[in-house]
Every structure is written in C-alpha cells, then in structure tokens.
C-alpha cells in the first residue's frame, strides 16, 4: 500500500469527465485512422460515432433526434430502414 493512497473504506469519489481512455492494438488504431481519413473525419470523431452507433444498436441509448421541433421516426421492414419522416407528434402504430 502506498503512503498517499486512501484506505479502502475511504475511497476517493469518482471524478466526472467526458474523457474515456481506451487501449487499442496498433492494428486497430491504424484501421480506425484509415477509416476516419476515408470519411474525412478525425479518428476521435470516428470513434465517437462508432460508439454511439453501437450503443443504439445494443439498446442502451435512445437518441432523441429533433429537427425544427420535430422528432425523426424511421419505418423498418425486414431489418432495414425503408423510410424516415420528421413528425411533430408520435405517429400512431400501424
């Protein structure tokens, strides 16, 4: 145990931050850099977009996307998005 470390029962409170540090293999780091460059993005923007996409697909994040006060809805058939509409209220179920 280091001298400056607090005892286990007096753990430091977590620090709130928007940063997330991730260790990547050199091959994955290079692949992300290449993918980002191909899209004209920075590597960090590409990773943010990829993380958001995965969170939505995993069902742990539900983005509330609005344009001019309208919410975006998608019609999905056979696992594919076939139509996107911007509506002021929630559409009625079909």
C-alpha positions in Angstrom: 0.0 0.0 0.0 1.4 3.4 -0.9 1.6 6.0 1.8 -0.6 8.6 -0.1 -3.4 6.1 -1.1 -6.6 6.4 1.0 -7.7 3.3 2.9 -10.3 1.1 1.1 -13.1 2.4 3.3 -12.3 6.0 2.3 -12.1 5.7 -1.4 -11.9 8.9 -3.4 -15.1 10.0 -5.1 -15.2 9.3 -8.8 -14.2 12.2 -11.0 -16.7 13.3 -13.6 -15.2 13.6 -17.0 -16.1 13.4 -20.7 -12.9 11.6 -21.4 -12.6 7.8 -21.8 -9.2 6.3 -22.3 -9.1 3.1 -24.3 -6.1 0.9 -25.1 -6.0 -0.3 -28.7 -3.8 -2.7 -30.6 -1.6 -1.0 -33.2 -3.6 -2.7 -36.0 -6.9 -1.4 -34.7 -5.5 2.1 -34.1 -4.3 2.1 -37.8 -7.6 0.8 -39.1 -9.6 3.5 -37.2 -7.2 6.2 -38.5 -7.7 4.9 -42.1 -11.5 4.6 -41.8 -11.7 8.2 -40.4 -9.5 9.6 -43.1 -11.6 7.9 -45.8 -14.7 9.7 -44.3 -12.9 13.0 -43.9 -13.2 12.8 -40.1 -10.8 12.8 -37.2 -10.1 9.5 -35.5 -11.7 10.6 -32.3 -14.9 11.7 -34.2 -15.0 8.4 -35.9 -14.7 6.5 -32.6 -17.4 8.7 -31.1 -19.8 7.9 -34.0 -18.9 4.2 -33.8 -19.6 4.1 -30.1 -22.9 5.9 -30.5 -23.9 3.5 -33.2 -23.1 0.5 -31.1 -24.9 1.9 -28.0 -28.0 2.5 -30.1 -27.8 -1.0 -31.7 -27.3 -2.6 -28.2 -30.4 -0.8 -27.0 -28.6 1.1 -24.2 -29.0 4.5 -25.8 -32.0 6.1 -27.4 -31.1 9.3 -29.2 -33.8 12.0 -29.1 -33.2 13.5 -32.6 -35.2 16.6 -33.4 -35.2 18.9 -36.3 -37.1 22.2 -36.2 -39.2 20.9 -33.3 -40.0 17.6 -35.0 -38.8 14.2 -34.0 -37.3 11.8 -36.5 -39.0 8.4 -37.0 -37.9 5.5 -39.2 -40.1 2.8 -40.7 -38.2 -0.5 -40.6 -39.1 -3.5 -42.8 -37.1 -6.7 -42.8 -34.4 -5.2 -40.6 -33.8 -2.3 -43.0 -34.8 1.3 -42.7 -37.1 2.0 -45.6 -38.4 5.4 -44.8 -37.6 8.4 -42.5 -40.0 11.1 -41.5 -39.9 14.2 -39.3 -43.2 14.5 -37.4 -44.4 16.8 -34.6 -46.0 14.1 -32.6 -45.5 10.4 -32.2 -47.1 8.6 -35.1 -49.9 6.1 -34.4 -48.9 2.4 -34.6 -49.9 0.7 -37.8 
